[in-house]
Amino acid sequence: MRNFARFYRNQFKPPKRLRLADMKKRRKKRRRSNDEGAYVCPSCGEQIVIPLDLTGGSEQEYVEDCPVCCNPNVIHLEFFGGDEPPRVWAEAE
């Protein structure tokens, strides 16, 4: 019985407490790659990440349904030269 109690105690330890420094590390935003962008749905307010395709031109516009609320949005994309990230925004259709 004694071995079982030791085993049980070792297997079901409560989680460690996180230090404030550890929590700050976790909150760090991950940087998006150059082939994806994000916009905020004007209907529901969710941030939507979309793939970007430069082959469509430096200015693009298309209609896409929000995957959260299913409302149609007009997505606008602008690609700039150099190291500047592309601009992505949406308007309700």
NUNU-75539 format. One record per atom (N, C-alpha, C, O): residue number from 1; residue in one letter; x, y, z. Coordinates in nm, 4 decimals, always signed. Layout:
{rec NUM,A,{X,Y,Z}};
...
***
This chain:
{rec 1,M,{+0.0823,-0.1193,+0.0000}};
{rec 1,M,{+0.0000,+0.0000,+0.0000}};
{rec 1,M,{+0.0864,+0.1252,+0.0000}};
{rec 1,M,{+0.0496,+0.2273,-0.0581}};
{rec 2,R,{+0.1981,+0.1166,+0.0639}};
{rec 2,R,{+0.2863,+0.2316,+0.0742}};
{rec 2,R,{+0.3417,+0.2734,-0.0622}};
{rec 2,R,{+0.3513,+0.3927,-0.0908}};
{rec 3,N,{+0.3779,+0.1771,-0.1460}};
{rec 3,N,{+0.4282,+0.2073,-0.2794}};
{rec 3,N,{+0.3226,+0.2746,-0.3656}};
{rec 3,N,{+0.3525,+0.3650,-0.4436}};
{rec 4,F,{+0.1961,+0.2282,-0.3499}};
{rec 4,F,{+0.0882,+0.2895,-0.4271}};
{rec 4,F,{+0.0709,+0.4361,-0.3895}};
{rec 4,F,{+0.0511,+0.5202,-0.4772}};
{rec 5,A,{+0.0778,+0.4675,-0.2617}};
{rec 5,A,{+0.0625,+0.6059,-0.2166}};
{rec 5,A,{+0.1746,+0.6932,-0.2719}};
{rec 5,A,{+0.1497,+0.8067,-0.3124}};
{rec 6,R,{+0.2953,+0.6429,-0.2741}};
{rec 6,R,{+0.4078,+0.7180,-0.3292}};
{rec 6,R,{+0.3881,+0.7387,-0.4794}};
{rec 6,R,{+0.4108,+0.8482,-0.5310}};
{rec 7,F,{+0.3459,+0.6337,-0.5488}};
{rec 7,F,{+0.3204,+0.6431,-0.6927}};
{rec 7,F,{+0.2118,+0.7464,-0.7213}};
{rec 7,F,{+0.2268,+0.8305,-0.8099}};
{rec 8,Y,{+0.1033,+0.7396,-0.6462}};
{rec 8,Y,{-0.0082,+0.8313,-0.6657}};
{rec 8,Y,{+0.0357,+0.9756,-0.6430}};
{rec 8,Y,{-0.0004,+1.0644,-0.7202}};
{rec 9,R,{+0.1129,+0.9990,-0.5384}};
{rec 9,R,{+0.1604,+1.1328,-0.5062}};
{rec 9,R,{+0.2496,+1.1872,-0.6175}};
{rec 9,R,{+0.2410,+1.3055,-0.6504}};
{rec 10,N,{+0.3351,+1.1032,-0.6761}};
{rec 10,N,{+0.4257,+1.1478,-0.7816}};
{rec 10,N,{+0.3543,+1.1700,-0.9139}};
{rec 10,N,{+0.3960,+1.2560,-0.9915}};
{rec 11,Q,{+0.2499,+1.0967,-0.9419}};
{rec 11,Q,{+0.1805,+1.1069,-1.0693}};
{rec 11,Q,{+0.0834,+1.2246,-1.0747}};
{rec 11,Q,{+0.0577,+1.2786,-1.1823}};
{rec 12,F,{+0.0307,+1.2640,-0.9626}};
{rec 12,F,{-0.0741,+1.3649,-0.9629}};
{rec 12,F,{-0.0338,+1.4871,-0.8820}};
{rec 12,F,{-0.1061,+1.5315,-0.7929}};
{rec 13,K,{+0.0825,+1.5402,-0.9148}};
{rec 13,K,{+0.1289,+1.6614,-0.8483}};
{rec 13,K,{+0.0522,+1.7807,-0.9040}};
{rec 13,K,{+0.0197,+1.7832,-1.0227}};
{rec 14,P,{+0.0233,+1.8781,-0.8212}};
{rec 14,P,{-0.0411,+1.9994,-0.8738}};
{rec 14,P,{+0.0561,+2.0727,-0.9650}};
{rec 14,P,{+0.1774,+2.0597,-0.9490}};
{rec 15,P,{+0.0050,+2.1490,-1.0598}};
{rec 15,P,{+0.0927,+2.2214,-1.1521}};
{rec 15,P,{+0.1781,+2.3248,-1.0791}};
{rec 15,P,{+0.1374,+2.3810,-0.9774}};
{rec 16,K,{+0.2984,+2.3487,-1.1341}};
{rec 16,K,{+0.3868,+2.4489,-1.0756}};
{rec 16,K,{+0.3250,+2.5869,-1.0920}};
{rec 16,K,{+0.2513,+2.6133,-1.1870}};
{rec 17,R,{+0.3562,+2.6722,-0.9992}};
{rec 17,R,{+0.3129,+2.8112,-1.0131}};
{rec 17,R,{+0.4062,+2.8813,-1.1100}};
{rec 17,R,{+0.5277,+2.8622,-1.1060}};
{rec 18,L,{+0.3487,+2.9619,-1.1961}};
{rec 18,L,{+0.4287,+3.0347,-1.2933}};
{rec 18,L,{+0.4755,+3.1668,-1.2344}};
{rec 18,L,{+0.4010,+3.2362,-1.1652}};
{rec 19,R,{+0.5977,+3.1987,-1.2628}};
{rec 19,R,{+0.6490,+3.3287,-1.2224}};
{rec 19,R,{+0.5988,+3.4339,-1.3211}};
{rec 19,R,{+0.5614,+3.4008,-1.4336}};
{rec 20,L,{+0.5978,+3.5578,-1.2801}};
{rec 20,L,{+0.5535,+3.6671,-1.3653}};
{rec 20,L,{+0.6377,+3.6753,-1.4920}};
{rec 20,L,{+0.5851,+3.7040,-1.5996}};
{rec 21,A,{+0.7673,+3.6503,-1.4804}};
{rec 21,A,{+0.8556,+3.6543,-1.5973}};
{rec 21,A,{+0.8163,+3.5475,-1.6988}};
{rec 21,A,{+0.8209,+3.5722,-1.8193}};
{rec 22,D,{+0.7773,+3.4283,-1.6510}};
{rec 22,D,{+0.7343,+3.3219,-1.7405}};
{rec 22,D,{+0.6052,+3.3602,-1.8122}};
{rec 22,D,{+0.5882,+3.3307,-1.9305}};
{rec 23,M,{+0.5147,+3.4255,-1.7406}};
{rec 23,M,{+0.3883,+3.4652,-1.8019}};
{rec 23,M,{+0.4106,+3.5697,-1.9103}};
{rec 23,M,{+0.3429,+3.5673,-2.0131}};
{rec 24,K,{+0.5041,+3.6612,-1.8887}};
{rec 24,K,{+0.5319,+3.7633,-1.9882}};
{rec 24,K,{+0.5885,+3.7008,-2.1149}};
{rec 24,K,{+0.5581,+3.7453,-2.2256}};
{rec 25,K,{+0.6701,+3.5985,-2.0989}};
{rec 25,K,{+0.7251,+3.5307,-2.2152}};
{rec 25,K,{+0.6155,+3.4663,-2.2977}};
{rec 25,K,{+0.6222,+3.4664,-2.4207}};
{rec 26,R,{+0.5156,+3.4118,-2.2323}};
{rec 26,R,{+0.4069,+3.3448,-2.3028}};
{rec 26,R,{+0.3186,+3.4426,-2.3784}};
{rec 26,R,{+0.2629,+3.4070,-2.4822}};
{rec 27,R,{+0.3049,+3.5625,-2.3300}};
{rec 27,R,{+0.2160,+3.6597,-2.3927}};
{rec 27,R,{+0.2758,+3.7246,-2.5161}};
{rec 27,R,{+0.2067,+3.7961,-2.5887}};
{rec 28,K,{+0.4017,+3.7006,-2.5400}};
{rec 28,K,{+0.4681,+3.7632,-2.6530}};
{rec 28,K,{+0.3982,+3.7224,-2.7824}};
{rec 28,K,{+0.3765,+3.6038,-2.8073}};
{rec 29,K,{+0.3632,+3.8206,-2.8641}};
{rec 29,K,{+0.2944,+3.7919,-2.9894}};
{rec 29,K,{+0.3898,+3.7253,-3.0871}};
{rec 29,K,{+0.5066,+3.7620,-3.0989}};
{rec 30,R,{+0.3360,+3.6266,-3.1561}};
{rec 30,R,{+0.4196,+3.5655,-3.2570}};
{rec 30,R,{+0.4132,+3.6513,-3.3821}};
{rec 30,R,{+0.3086,+3.7058,-3.4172}};
{rec 31,R,{+0.5240,+3.6618,-3.4466}};
{rec 31,R,{+0.5316,+3.7438,-3.5665}};
{rec 31,R,{+0.4796,+3.6671,-3.6854}};
{rec 31,R,{+0.5163,+3.5516,-3.7066}};
{rec 32,R,{+0.3944,+3.7307,-3.7629}};
{rec 32,R,{+0.3380,+3.6650,-3.8796}};
{rec 32,R,{+0.4413,+3.6561,-3.9906}};
{rec 32,R,{+0.5260,+3.7439,-4.0066}};
{rec 33,S,{+0.4325,+3.5497,-4.0654}};
{rec 33,S,{+0.5210,+3.5375,-4.1802}};
{rec 33,S,{+0.4708,+3.6297,-4.2912}};
{rec 33,S,{+0.3618,+3.6859,-4.2812}};
{rec 34,N,{+0.5496,+3.6448,-4.3954}};
{rec 34,N,{+0.5127,+3.7358,-4.5039}};
{rec 34,N,{+0.3991,+3.6818,-4.5899}};
{rec 34,N,{+0.3422,+3.7559,-4.6699}};
{rec 35,D,{+0.3652,+3.5547,-4.5749}};
{rec 35,D,{+0.2601,+3.4989,-4.6589}};
{rec 35,D,{+0.1248,+3.4898,-4.5879}};
{rec 35,D,{+0.0346,+3.4221,-4.6373}};
{rec 36,E,{+0.1089,+3.5564,-4.4732}};
{rec 36,E,{-0.0219,+3.5635,-4.4107}};
{rec 36,E,{-0.0456,+3.7019,-4.3516}};
{rec 36,E,{+0.0473,+3.7709,-4.3094}};
{rec 37,G,{-0.1715,+3.7396,-4.3499}};
{rec 37,G,{-0.2119,+3.8688,-4.2956}};
{rec 37,G,{-0.3339,+3.8493,-4.2077}};
{rec 37,G,{-0.3866,+3.7384,-4.1982}};
{rec 38,A,{-0.3791,+3.9548,-4.1438}};
{rec 38,A,{-0.4942,+3.9445,-4.0541}};
{rec 38,A,{-0.5796,+4.0698,-4.0655}};
{rec 38,A,{-0.5298,+4.1796,-4.0902}};
{rec 39,Y,{-0.7091,+4.0504,-4.0469}};
{rec 39,Y,{-0.8022,+4.1623,-4.0418}};
{rec 39,Y,{-0.9031,+4.1344,-3.9318}};
{rec 39,Y,{-0.9163,+4.0206,-3.8866}};
{rec 40,V,{-0.9741,+4.2376,-3.8885}};
{rec 40,V,{-1.0783,+4.2239,-3.7876}};
{rec 40,V,{-1.2124,+4.2290,-3.8589}};
{rec 40,V,{-1.2405,+4.3230,-3.9333}};
{rec 41,C,{-1.2945,+4.1284,-3.8361}};
{rec 41,C,{-1.4269,+4.1232,-3.8996}};
{rec 41,C,{-1.5103,+4.2408,-3.8492}};
{rec 41,C,{-1.5241,+4.2593,-3.7283}};
{rec 42,P,{-1.5662,+4.3207,-3.9410}};
{rec 42,P,{-1.6467,+4.4355,-3.8973}};
{rec 42,P,{-1.7799,+4.3954,-3.8333}};
{rec 42,P,{-1.8419,+4.4768,-3.7649}};
{rec 43,S,{-1.8241,+4.2729,-3.8542}};
{rec 43,S,{-1.9519,+4.2290,-3.7969}};
{rec 43,S,{-1.9378,+4.1728,-3.6562}};
{rec 43,S,{-2.0132,+4.2102,-3.5664}};
{rec 44,C,{-1.8402,+4.0818,-3.6361}};
{rec 44,C,{-1.8299,+4.0152,-3.5060}};
{rec 44,C,{-1.7077,+4.0565,-3.4251}};
{rec 44,C,{-1.7011,+4.0264,-3.3059}};
{rec 45,G,{-1.6100,+4.1248,-3.4864}};
{rec 45,G,{-1.4938,+4.1728,-3.4145}};
{rec 45,G,{-1.3820,+4.0714,-3.3961}};
{rec 45,G,{-1.2840,+4.1007,-3.3276}};
{rec 46,E,{-1.3937,+3.9530,-3.4553}};
{rec 46,E,{-1.2889,+3.8515,-3.4438}};
{rec 46,E,{-1.1733,+3.8832,-3.5384}};
{rec 46,E,{-1.1942,+3.9358,-3.6477}};
{rec 47,Q,{-1.0521,+3.8509,-3.4958}};
{rec 47,Q,{-0.9359,+3.8663,-3.5825}};
{rec 47,Q,{-0.9240,+3.7416,-3.6691}};
{rec 47,Q,{-0.9197,+3.6299,-3.6176}};
{rec 48,I,{-0.9187,+3.7607,-3.8003}};
{rec 48,I,{-0.9143,+3.6515,-3.8966}};
{rec 48,I,{-0.7794,+3.6548,-3.9678}};
{rec 48,I,{-0.7389,+3.7588,-4.0198}};
{rec 49,V,{-0.7100,+3.5416,-3.9700}};
{rec 49,V,{-0.5816,+3.5299,-4.0386}};
{rec 49,V,{-0.6071,+3.4680,-4.1757}};
{rec 49,V,{-0.6745,+3.3657,-4.1874}};
{rec 50,I,{-0.5521,+3.5313,-4.2791}};
{rec 50,I,{-0.5736,+3.4838,-4.4165}};
{rec 50,I,{-0.4392,+3.4677,-4.4869}};
{rec 50,I,{-0.3422,+3.5352,-4.4526}};
{rec 51,P,{-0.4339,+3.3783,-4.5853}};
{rec 51,P,{-0.3113,+3.3674,-4.6657}};
{rec 51,P,{-0.3036,+3.4831,-4.7652}};
{rec 51,P,{-0.4061,+3.5307,-4.8141}};
{rec 52,L,{-0.1823,+3.5276,-4.7947}};
{rec 52,L,{-0.1616,+3.6366,-4.8896}};
{rec 52,L,{-0.0937,+3.5827,-5.0146}};
{rec 52,L,{-0.0054,+3.4973,-5.0072}};
{rec 53,D,{-0.1365,+3.6344,-5.1299}};
{rec 53,D,{-0.0797,+3.5909,-5.2572}};
{rec 53,D,{-0.0415,+3.7145,-5.3367}};
{rec 53,D,{-0.1284,+3.7868,-5.3853}};
{rec 54,L,{+0.0856,+3.7384,-5.3499}};
{rec 54,L,{+0.1363,+3.8560,-5.4203}};
{rec 54,L,{+0.1134,+3.8478,-5.5710}};
{rec 54,L,{+0.1178,+3.9503,-5.6391}};
{rec 55,T,{+0.0893,+3.7291,-5.6239}};
{rec 55,T,{+0.0729,+3.7142,-5.7686}};
{rec 55,T,{-0.0552,+3.7797,-5.8200}};
{rec 55,T,{-0.0706,+3.7964,-5.9410}};
{rec 56,G,{-0.1472,+3.8172,-5.7310}};
{rec 56,G,{-0.2707,+3.8838,-5.7717}};
{rec 56,G,{-0.2535,+4.0325,-5.7957}};
{rec 56,G,{-0.3492,+4.0996,-5.8345}};
{rec 57,G,{-0.1343,+4.0860,-5.7738}};
{rec 57,G,{-0.1097,+4.2282,-5.7945}};
{rec 57,G,{-0.0828,+4.2988,-5.6631}};
{rec 57,G,{-0.0975,+4.2414,-5.5552}};
{rec 58,S,{-0.0427,+4.4259,-5.6747}};
{rec 58,S,{-0.0077,+4.5015,-5.5542}};
{rec 58,S,{-0.1306,+4.5520,-5.4795}};
{rec 58,S,{-0.1213,+4.5807,-5.3602}};
{rec 59,E,{-0.2449,+4.5638,-5.5457}};
{rec 59,E,{-0.3710,+4.6008,-5.4805}};
{rec 59,E,{-0.4754,+4.4963,-5.5162}};
{rec 59,E,{-0.5000,+4.4700,-5.6339}};
{rec 60,Q,{-0.5365,+4.4370,-5.4148}};
{rec 60,Q,{-0.6359,+4.3324,-5.4375}};
{rec 60,Q,{-0.7609,+4.3613,-5.3559}};
{rec 60,Q,{-0.7557,+4.4257,-5.2511}};
{rec 61,E,{-0.8736,+4.3120,-5.4068}};
{rec 61,E,{-1.0015,+4.3280,-5.3392}};
{rec 61,E,{-1.0870,+4.2074,-5.3739}};
{rec 61,E,{-1.1041,+4.1753,-5.4915}};
{rec 62,Y,{-1.1404,+4.1408,-5.2733}};
{rec 62,Y,{-1.2279,+4.0264,-5.2991}};
{rec 62,Y,{-1.3233,+4.0084,-5.1817}};
{rec 62,Y,{-1.3026,+4.0643,-5.0740}};
{rec 63,V,{-1.4289,+3.9290,-5.2044}};
{rec 63,V,{-1.5306,+3.9043,-5.1024}};
{rec 63,V,{-1.5056,+3.7668,-5.0411}};
{rec 63,V,{-1.4844,+3.6681,-5.1117}};
{rec 64,E,{-1.5085,+3.7630,-4.9082}};
{rec 64,E,{-1.4888,+3.6373,-4.8358}};
{rec 64,E,{-1.5797,+3.6373,-4.7143}};
{rec 64,E,{-1.5934,+3.7393,-4.6468}};
{rec 65,D,{-1.6422,+3.5232,-4.6858}};
{rec 65,D,{-1.7268,+3.5114,-4.5672}};
{rec 65,D,{-1.6406,+3.4945,-4.4434}};
{rec 65,D,{-1.5381,+3.4263,-4.4469}};
{rec 66,C,{-1.6821,+3.5563,-4.3350}};
{rec 66,C,{-1.6117,+3.5416,-4.2074}};
{rec 66,C,{-1.6313,+3.3979,-4.1594}};
{rec 66,C,{-1.7445,+3.3496,-4.1564}};
{rec 67,P,{-1.5234,+3.3283,-4.1216}};
{rec 67,P,{-1.5388,+3.1907,-4.0732}};
{rec 67,P,{-1.6062,+3.1804,-3.9370}};
{rec 67,P,{-1.6439,+3.0706,-3.8961}};
{rec 68,V,{-1.6224,+3.2920,-3.8654}};
{rec 68,V,{-1.6845,+3.2892,-3.7332}};
{rec 68,V,{-1.8337,+3.3199,-3.7424}};
{rec 68,V,{-1.9161,+3.2424,-3.6939}};
{rec 69,C,{-1.8692,+3.4335,-3.8051}};
{rec 69,C,{-2.0102,+3.4750,-3.8082}};
{rec 69,C,{-2.0773,+3.4543,-3.9437}};
{rec 69,C,{-2.1982,+3.4744,-3.9556}};
{rec 70,C,{-2.0021,+3.4146,-4.0459}};
{rec 70,C,{-2.0518,+3.3831,-4.1804}};
{rec 70,C,{-2.1051,+3.5039,-4.2572}};
{rec 70,C,{-2.1720,+3.4861,-4.3590}};
{rec 71,N,{-2.0778,+3.6250,-4.2119}};
{rec 71,N,{-2.1186,+3.7434,-4.2862}};
{rec 71,N,{-2.0150,+3.7743,-4.3940}};
{rec 71,N,{-1.8953,+3.7570,-4.3712}};
{rec 72,P,{-2.0597,+3.8199,-4.5113}};
{rec 72,P,{-1.9636,+3.8507,-4.6186}};
{rec 72,P,{-1.8864,+3.9792,-4.5901}};
{rec 72,P,{-1.9427,+4.0775,-4.5420}};
{rec 73,N,{-1.7575,+3.9769,-4.6202}};
{rec 73,N,{-1.6697,+4.0927,-4.6026}};
{rec 73,N,{-1.5946,+4.1185,-4.7316}};
{rec 73,N,{-1.5569,+4.0251,-4.8023}};
{rec 74,V,{-1.5729,+4.2458,-4.7620}};
{rec 74,V,{-1.4866,+4.2831,-4.8734}};
{rec 74,V,{-1.3470,+4.2994,-4.8148}};
{rec 74,V,{-1.3232,+4.3864,-4.7311}};
{rec 75,I,{-1.2553,+4.2147,-4.8598}};
{rec 75,I,{-1.1181,+4.2151,-4.8102}};
{rec 75,I,{-1.0332,+4.3003,-4.9036}};
{rec 75,I,{-1.0371,+4.2824,-5.0254}};
{rec 76,H,{-0.9571,+4.3923,-4.8468}};
{rec 76,H,{-0.8676,+4.4785,-4.9242}};
{rec 76,H,{-0.7239,+4.4443,-4.8874}};
{rec 76,H,{-0.6918,+4.4294,-4.7695}};
{rec 77,L,{-0.6383,+4.4318,-4.9863}};
{rec 77,L,{-0.4962,+4.4046,-4.9657}};
{rec 77,L,{-0.4138,+4.5060,-5.0422}};
{rec 77,L,{-0.4438,+4.5366,-5.1576}};
{rec 78,E,{-0.3117,+4.5574,-4.9794}};
{rec 78,E,{-0.2153,+4.6457,-5.0466}};
{rec 78,E,{-0.0764,+4.5962,-5.0125}};
{rec 78,E,{-0.0413,+4.5836,-4.8952}};
{rec 79,F,{+0.0031,+4.5682,-5.1152}};
{rec 79,F,{+0.1405,+4.5243,-5.0958}};
{rec 79,F,{+0.2332,+4.6407,-5.1275}};
{rec 79,F,{+0.2159,+4.7093,-5.2282}};
{rec 80,F,{+0.3312,+4.6622,-5.0411}};
{rec 80,F,{+0.4281,+4.7686,-5.0585}};
{rec 80,F,{+0.5642,+4.7051,-5.0826}};
{rec 80,F,{+0.5875,+4.5909,-5.0432}};
{rec 81,G,{+0.6518,+4.7768,-5.1456}};
{rec 81,G,{+0.7863,+4.7251,-5.1680}};
{rec 81,G,{+0.8709,+4.7330,-5.0428}};
{rec 81,G,{+0.8352,+4.8007,-4.9464}};
{rec 82,G,{+0.9813,+4.6648,-5.0448}};
{rec 82,G,{+1.0749,+4.6713,-4.9320}};
{rec 82,G,{+1.0328,+4.5845,-4.8164}};
{rec 82,G,{+0.9685,+4.4809,-4.8334}};
{rec 83,D,{+1.0708,+4.6294,-4.6973}};
{rec 83,D,{+1.0444,+4.5519,-4.5765}};
{rec 83,D,{+0.9107,+4.5843,-4.5110}};
{rec 83,D,{+0.8781,+4.5272,-4.4069}};
{rec 84,E,{+0.8339,+4.6734,-4.5692}};
{rec 84,E,{+0.7066,+4.7136,-4.5108}};
{rec 84,E,{+0.6039,+4.6006,-4.5248}};
{rec 84,E,{+0.5895,+4.5443,-4.6333}};
{rec 85,P,{+0.5326,+4.5667,-4.4173}};
{rec 85,P,{+0.4335,+4.4586,-4.4256}};
{rec 85,P,{+0.3128,+4.5011,-4.5084}};
{rec 85,P,{+0.2846,+4.6205,-4.5191}};
{rec 86,P,{+0.2414,+4.4057,-4.5670}};
{rec 86,P,{+0.1228,+4.4405,-4.6454}};
{rec 86,P,{+0.0115,+4.4934,-4.5555}};
{rec 86,P,{+0.0054,+4.4613,-4.4368}};
{rec 87,R,{-0.0753,+4.5739,-4.6128}};
{rec 87,R,{-0.1883,+4.6301,-4.5392}};
{rec 87,R,{-0.3121,+4.5479,-4.5728}};
{rec 87,R,{-0.3432,+4.5270,-4.6900}};
{rec 88,V,{-0.3821,+4.5016,-4.4709}};
{rec 88,V,{-0.5015,+4.4184,-4.4870}};
{rec 88,V,{-0.6127,+4.4791,-4.4032}};
{rec 88,V,{-0.5939,+4.5081,-4.2850}};
{rec 89,W,{-0.7303,+4.4984,-4.4658}};
{rec 89,W,{-0.8468,+4.5444,-4.3890}};
{rec 89,W,{-0.9721,+4.4942,-4.4566}};
{rec 89,W,{-0.9688,+4.4501,-4.5715}};
{rec 90,A,{-1.0833,+4.5013,-4.3842}};
{rec 90,A,{-1.2102,+4.4486,-4.4339}};
{rec 90,A,{-1.3224,+4.5481,-4.4081}};
{rec 90,A,{-1.3198,+4.6261,-4.3129}};
{rec 91,E,{-1.4210,+4.5419,-4.4971}};
{rec 91,E,{-1.5437,+4.6210,-4.4829}};
{rec 91,E,{-1.6613,+4.5268,-4.5002}};
{rec 91,E,{-1.6536,+4.4307,-4.5768}};
{rec 92,A,{-1.7699,+4.5538,-4.4295}};
{rec 92,A,{-1.8901,+4.4715,-4.4468}};
{rec 92,A,{-1.9464,+4.4934,-4.5867}};
{rec 92,A,{-1.9480,+4.6057,-4.6370}};
{rec 93,E,{-1.9921,+4.3858,-4.6485}};
{rec 93,E,{-2.0476,+4.3977,-4.7837}};
{rec 93,E,{-2.1884,+4.4520,-4.7773}};
{rec 93,E,{-2.2526,+4.4694,-4.8808}};
***
